[in-house]
């Protein structure tokens, strides 16, 4: 029989321990999920010194996604995004017949599209809505694809071949000046070259079986699909098999050094820009082999269809040409010295070969020490960035910004502590946040909010914690936290987040300078309870 008195005592003891534990942790588990209803919590606002820093040319090789096209931003000028990639044999080729005939050479790169908006028609066709395409709809541009004459090494000889070779956003001339021959996309259909545009139409291929006469229709989602010069690839690829140029990928990449994609304006069109995963791209060379077989002195010839697939999975680089002009005058004049005392009124965050902002918290003398002495129990801490809506009215707005520990070039603790995920990797870390908040009517951006509750808790709790400088950038992918090297470092920064290099767009935010209107000024908000 159980002793009820004993279990009652144990229950009371456990309750006391639980209540003490909850009081000691002061809502640590739920502290980041309070939202905007802060009940009876006290609020403290601290001024933030924030100032701009130009990034300039930066490492841009082997990015997961790359921009391609032309985009004109009223605030940051015009960016032309070109691209260079090595090709990799899907299977080494050591022999072909003596009489191969190339039937087609097709380059394909898939586009991003919004699957939730795809419409299936009754005839089996689809209507797609492209994602990650920016600028005027179907704006034509001149697209030229060349054989690249630039050999992209795996490792850097300057470092004794111990480090990965770096390539930078401003190396376009290095690749453009050594392109080989004429362009490869010479089809008479000008939408594949002189009047190219990012087309949302699906690709439809209809074939008829020569024996059964059955018609088969194959439909694939939208993507770049270019017919390349068959004679060129017959000479450069098929005919090179006998010389052993396709026997291994090392030999092949030295022989055929890749593809160079060059974008130019077409007439008066402003162009537009797409984010592409070139790693999913490929060139498919379709050819016929006539094989002769002699049986009892009788020669018979059979025709076999074969393919060679060249994948775009080798070394690559995003090449950006920026023309800031008069529209980008404010950005172009950004200093590299840093307004470290008062901060800047406007913060210019631009991806690619762009700029970031540096944040100094608790810059007032004795402020942090005073807060520590109060013994506050921090429930939530936020940085709220207000968008300069009038200046950004006609510009594309980045969907997310990213705050990180600039002193140590790593995420802040709140990033690591946020385990929230999404089917869209760009939308993970929803507690840490940084997503754009828009007006319900205009759909234009109002603010970005970032929670740094644990960063502030640690700083207040632990007197030996370092009040590090923070960096803020636009980001293409919140899950990518690596950093890329700047070509030329300065006294403040030598690298920037890789996900910022992937994003070619920019935004303008209000800083923490005292001349900024109070309701727009950047501040650190701390919600806390006083100790009993």
N, C-alpha and C positions, 0 to 999 in steps of 0.2 A: 504494500500500500504506500502511496506517495505521501510525503510530508508537505501538506499545503502551506504550513507556516514558513517552512524553509524556502519554498518557491516564491512566496510573497516577498520575503526579504530579498531574495536574489533579484526579483523584478524591480523592486524599489532601487536597489543598488545600480542595476543596469540603466535605469531611467536617469539617475543622477549623473552617471558617466556620459550618457548620450547627450544630456542637456549641456554639460560642461564642454563636451567636444564640439557641439554645434556653436556654443558661444565663443569658443576659442577660435574656430575657423571663420567666424562671422560671414557666413554665406559665401564661402569660397566657391562652392560648387555652382550655385545659382547666380553668383555675382555678375557674370557676364551676360545674363539673360534677362536682366531687369527691364530693358526696353526704355521707353520714355516716361513711364509712370514711376516716379521716384518716391512716392508716398511721403513719409516724414523725414527723408534723408536731407541732410544739409548739402549745399552746393558751394563749391569754391572754384573760382576761375583764375587761371594763371596766364599771364601774357607769354607769348611765344615769339622769339626772334627767329625769323625765317628769311633766308636770302638765296638768290639764284646762283647756279653754277653751270656754265657751258660744259657739255661733255665733249663735243667735237668728234673727229674721226674715232671710231671704236671698233673693236674686233667684231666680226659678223659672219664668221665661218660656221657651217654646219648647224644652222638654226632649224628648229622643228618646222616652222612656217616662215615664209619669206614674202615680202611685198613684190608685186610686179605691176608696172604701169606708171601713170602720171597722175598726180593729185595736187590741186592748187588750194592751199589753205589761206583764207584772207588774213590770218594773223601770223602765219609762219612761212609764207611764201610757197613756192612750187617745188615739189620733190619728184624726181624721175628715178624709179626703182628698176634697175637691171639685175641680172643674175647670171652666175657661172657655175657649172657643175661638171664633175667627172662622170663618165659612164662606166658601168660595171657589167661585165658579161654574166648573164644568168647561168650559162653553161659554156665552158671553154670549147672552142671549135678547132679541130686539128685537120679536118679534110672536108672537101666538097667535090662534087663531080666536075668533070672537065667542061661541062656546058651548062652552068647554072644560069637561070633567067630570073631577074628580080621583078616581081609582079606589083609590089607596093612597099612603101616605107612610111609608117604612120607613127607620129609622136602623140602621146596622150598624157594628159595631166588632169586629174579630177578636180572639180570645183567643190567648195563647201556649199551645202544647201540646207534649208530648214525642213527637215523631214516632217514636222508637224503640219506644214502648210502644203505638202504635196497632194495634188488632186489626181485621182485615178478615173479616167474617162471610161465610158462603156465599151469603146473599141480597144481597150487595153493600153492606150497611150497615157502619158503622165504630163502634168503641168507642174513645173518646179519653181520654187522661189529661192534664188541664190542668196547665200549668206556671205559676209565678209567681202562684199564688193562695194566700193565707195566712190562717189562722184556721180556725174550725169549718167543716166541709164543708157546703155548701149552706145556710149560715146566711142567713136572709132579712133584707133591709134595705128601707127606703123610699127609692126612687129617684125623683127629680123632675127632669125636663128642661124648662127654660124658655128662651124667647127672651131673650137677654141685652140689657140696656139700657146696657151699659158699652162705650164706644167705645175699642178698643185701638189706640192710635197706633203707627205704625212707628218714629218718631223722637221724641226728647225735646226739647220746646221750650226747656227750661231750658238746654240746651247748644247753642242756636241751630240745632236740627234737624240736628245733625251726628253725633249719637250715637244708638244704638238705645235706644228706650224700655224701661226696666226695670220689671218687675212682681215683686211679692214674695209670699212664702208667707203673710204675715199680712194680706193684703188681702181676705179673704173677705167682710167686711161691705160693702166697696165694691161688690162684684159682686152680693151677695145683696140689697142694699137697692134696686137699680135693675132687678131682673129684671122682665120684661114679662108682664103678664097671668097666666093660670092655667097650670098645667103642661101640657105637650104630649103626654105619654105617659098617655093617659086610657083605654086599652083595658080592657075588662071582665076580661081575664085579669090577675089581680093579680100574677102573677110578672113582669109588665112594669112594675110600679110599687110598690104597697104591700108586696108580698112578693117583691121582686126578689132573685135570687141568681145567682151565676156558674155557669151550667149547662154541663156537659161534653157534653151531647147534640148530635149533629150536626143540622143543619137540613135538612129533607126537603121538597121541593116537587114535587108530581105534577100534570102537565098532560095534557089530552087534546085532540088535534087535532080541530077541529070537522068536518073533511072526512074524513080518513083514520081517525079514531077511535084513532089510535096513542097509547098512554099513555107519557109520558116522565117519568122520575124524576130529579131533580137533587139531589145531596147536597153540602153545603158543611160545612167544619169548624166547630166551635163558636165562637160569638161573641155579643156583645150584639146582639139584634135586637128593636127596639121599633117598634110601630105607632103613629105619631103622628097628631094630630088633622087629618083631611083638610080639614075646613071652614076651619080656621085657615090652613093652607098655601094653600088656594084663594084666600083673601082676601089674605093677606100676600105671597104669591109670584106666583101666576098672575095675579091681578088687577092687580098692580103693574107688569106688563110694559108695558102701554100708557102708563104714566107715565115709562117709560125707566129704571126702578129696577134693571133687570137688564141694562142695555146694556153696562156695564163693571163690573169688579170693584171699582174705587175707589168708584163710586157705590153699588154693592150693599152693600159693607161698611159704608158710612155709614148706609144705609137699614135693613138687617137686620144687627144688630151681633154676631150669633153665638149660641152655645148655652151655657147655664150648667147644669152637672150638680151636683145637690145630694143628698148622702147623709144619711139619718137612721136612727135605730134603729127596728126594727119589733118591737113588743111586748117580750118579754124576751130576744130574740136578741142575742147579743154582736156579730153581724155578722162580716164578713171583708173582706179587701182584695186587690185585683188590680193588677198592673202591666200597663198597656195602652199600645199605640202608637196614640194617637188620630189620628195623621197618616194612618193607613190607614182611618180611619172616614169615613162619608159618609151623606148623606140622599138617597134616591132618591124623587122625586115622579113617580108614574105617572099619566098623564091621557090622556083621549081628546079628539080634535078632530073635529068634524063639519064637513066641507068641502062646500060647495054648488057645483055646476057646472051652468050653464045651456047646453043645446045645443038649437038650433032651438026655443027657447021651453019646453023640458022641463027641469025642475030635478031633478037627481039629487044625493043626499047620500051621501058616503062617510065612514066612520069610520076614523080613523088613530090608532094608539096611539103616544104619545110619552112621553119622560121628561125631567126636569130633574135633574141630579146636582149636589149641593152637597157639596164635599169639606171635610174638617176640617184643611186645610193652612195656615190663616191663623195669626195671632198667637195664642198660648195661654199659660195660666198655671196652675201647680199651686197649689192653695189648701189650706193645712193648718191645722186647728184642734187644738191640743194641750191635753189636760187631764191634767196630771201627777198630781194627786190625791195620796193617801197612798202609792200604789205607786211614784210617781216622786219621792218626797221627797228621796232622796240626789242624784238628778240635778238636781232643781229647786234644790238648795242649792249647786250648783257655783259657785265664785267666778269673777270675771273678772279678778282681780288676778294669779293665777298663783303657785303655790308653787315659785318658781324656785330655791330653795336646796336643799331636801330632796326635792322632788317629792311626788307623791300616791301613796297606797297603791293606789287603784283608778283605772283610766282608763275614762272613760265615752265610748264612741264611738257617736254617734247620727247617723243621716242626716236628710235633710230640714231642718227647723228644729231643729237638734240641737247637737252638740258634737264637738270633736276633741281630740287630745292633742298637746302640743309636747314634742319630745325634744331634750335637750342632751347631746351626746357629749363625752367627755374633759373632764368638768367639774372633775376634781381638778387642783389647781395643779401645773403642770410635767409632767403625765402624757403629753401629746402630744409635748412636746419630748424626753422620755426615750425614748419609742418611736422617734422619728426618729433619735436618736443611736445606737440599737442596730442600725440598718440592716437590719431584718427584711425578708424577702421574703414578702409576704402572699399566701397561696394562696386563702383564703376568709374572708369576714367576714359574720356573720349577726346579725340581731336576732330573738330568739325571744320572742313574747308568749304568756303563759299565760292561758287563759280562766278566769275565776272560775266554775267549772263548777257549784258548788252554787247560786249565785245565778241562773245562767242556765238552770237545769234545766228550767224550764217556759216558756222563751221561744224564739221562732224565732231562729236564729243566722245572721248574715250570712255568705255563702259566701266573701267575700274582703275584705281590707283593703288599703289603698293608702298607701305611704310616699312623701313628696315633699319637695322643698327648700322649706321654708316661708319662708325669708328672701327668696328670689327668686320664689316661687310658680311653680315649674316642676318637672318630674320630675328625679330624681337620675340620674346618669350610667348606673347599672346598668339603669335602665328603657330608656334609649335603646340601650344595647348589646345588649339581649336581642331577638334577631330571631325567636324561636320564635312560631309561629302555631298556630291551631286553627280548625276549622270553626265552633266556637262562640267568637265574638270575646271573650266574657267569660272564656275560659280561655286566652287567649294570654299571653305573657310568663311561661312556667312556670319559667324559671330565676330571674327576679326574684322570683317567687312572691307570697306573701300569701294563698294559698288556705288554707282551714280544714283542719286535720288532726284527724280524728275517731277516737274509740275504736271498735275493730272490733266490739265487742259492742253497746254502747249507741247507737252512731252519733252520740253527742254530741261537741261540739267539745272539743279539748284545747289546741291551740296554733295560732298563726299564725307562720310563719317568713318573713322577708324577707332576701334576700341583697343586701348593699351592698359587695361585694368591691372594685369599682373606685372607689367613693366613698371607701373607707378607704385604698386604695392611693394615690390621688391626694393625699389629705390627708397621708399619711406621706412620700411621695416629695418633694412640693413644699412647701418651707417657707413659700412665699407663698400657699398655698391657704387659703381661709377655712373655718373650722369652722362651717358654717352650722347654723341651727336646722332641725330636721326636723319635719314634720307627719304625723300618722297619722289616717286616716279610714276609715269603711266605704265601699265603692264598689259601684255597680251595673254598671259597665262599665269594665274595665281599659284599654280603648282610648281612653276619653275623658279628656283631660288638661287641658282648659280650666278656668278658674276663674270663679266667679260672685261678685258683690259682696254683702257683708252690708249690711243696711239701716242699721245703726249699727255702725261700727267701734270697736275699743278699742285699747289700747296695744300689743297683741300681734298682732292679726289684723284685716284689713279685707275678706278674701275667703276662700273655701273652694272645694275642687274641685267642679266641676259634677256629677260622677258620684256624689258623696256626697249632693247635693241630691236626686238621682233615687232614692236608696235610703231608704225610710222606717223602716228597722229599726236596731237598736242592739246592742252587745255590751259586756261589762264585762271588762276585762283587768287583770291585776296590774301595778302600776308598779314603778319601781326603788328605791323608798324602803327604807331599811335595816330598817324594821319589818316588811316583807313577808318571809314564810318564804323561806329561801335557794333552795329548789327551785322556787319560783314567781316569784322576783324577775326583773324585766326586766334583761337584761345584753346587752352587745355581746360576741360571741364572735369572736376573731381566731385563725385557724390560720395558722401561719407556719413558715418555715425560716430558720435562722440562716445568715448569710453565711460562706463558708469563710475 
